[in-house]
Amino acid sequence: MPALSAAALLKPLANLGDAPSRPRLLAALRRMYLLGLCALSLPGILIGLPLGLLSSPAPGLPALLGLSVAALVCAGLALTLAHRKARAALPGTPEGRDLALQSAIQAASAPAAPLLMALASLNTPLTLLALLALTLLALAAGWFSLRLWAGRVGVPEAAQVAVASLDAQAGQAVRPSQP
């Protein structure tokens, strides 16, 4: 099995081109979303686990409601800001592709916030389960948003094939004949 390296993880992103097809852009967005989630979750785990293990249990229902509302607000705000950034992207342009990738990274903070809160409440099982459920909900909302952004910014596969064939025909027509 080949070793994973940063270059191998980022290689599909370098080969996207200026106007990637929807399937290629969706794969790149999913990769950036997962990389962003990992980058945000690692410090969360390093901070949240010791805090959750060393802290005393939360005082019950008020803490559960407060943390759940705070996690829901953080996740909703992160997804709203990511959607706003992706909405400004123009289809089929390098800027649109870049904004979609930035939105995927930004959307990764939606599940990271409730995850940190869940890890910090390890001593309270009900709070932990509620926050993990919110983490999964935010993860799914971000994951399904990626398909919407790829559809909005990416070029349809058939259109890209037609443009490539027109470019090839134009290149043959302009090419001077060789002696």
Buried (B, 14 or more C-beta within 10 A) or exposed (E): EEEEEEEEEBEBBEEBEEBBBBEBBBBBBBBBBBBBBEEBBEEBEEEBEEBBEEEEEBEEEEBBEEBBEBBBEBBBEBBEBBBEBBEEBEBBBEEBBEBBBBBBBBBBBBBBBBBBBBBBBBBBEEBBEBBBBBBEBBBEBBBEBBEBBBEBBBBBEEBBEEEEEEEEEEEEEEEEEEE
